[in-house]
Amino acid sequence: MQKFSKEVINQLKHYVYIYSDPETDDIFYVGKGVGNRVFSHLTDNEDTEKSRMIKRIRDRGQEPKIEILIHDWKMTIQP
C-alpha cells in the first residue's frame, strides 16, 4: 500500500508512525503526519540515513515495515 483512501485519511486525522527494518524490527524513523505523509519517504531521493536504510532494505528484496502508532490526536499547548 502506498496511498490511503479518503475514508482512511478522514478516520486517521493526525498520526504518529514508525519505519522499521522487517528483519530486526529496529526502528529507524519516527514521524508525524496527516493524509499520505507516511508514504512520502518511500519515494524520497535525498541523501539521508533514512533514505539509505530504505534502499538497503529494498536491495534485500523487502520493504520497510510501517506502523501507525497513534492517530486522531490533538496537540495541546499549555501557557
C-alpha positions, -999 to +999 in steps of 0.1 A: +000+000+000+014+034-009-017+055-005-046+058+019-082+061+007-101+093+016-121+074+041-089+062+059-075+097+058-106+111+074-105+085+102-068+088+109-066+126+110-032+133+126-010+103+133+024+092+146+042+064+126+074+044+126+096+028+100+115-003+110+136-030+095+114-060+088+143-084+097+153-070+130+123-048+140+148-020+147+131+014+144+150+038+121+125+066+117+096+081+137+073+107+121+040+125+124+017+133+096-017+137+080-030+124+047-005+102+029+026+117+046+036+083+059+043+071+024+063+101+012+096+086+024+093+057+000+100+080-029+124+104-012+156+108-031+175+129-006+208+115+008+197+109+043+203+079+067+165+072+064+166+070+026+198+049+027+182+025+051+151+021+029+174+014-001+193-012+019+161-029+029+148-028-007+181-042-020+174-073+001+141-076-018+120-064+012+100-033+021+104-013+053+078-021+080+055+009+085+032+011+115+008+038+127+013+041+165-014+066+173-040+086+154-068+111+158-049+131+184-048+168+191-018+186+203-025+209+233-001+237+242-002+249+277+007+285+285 
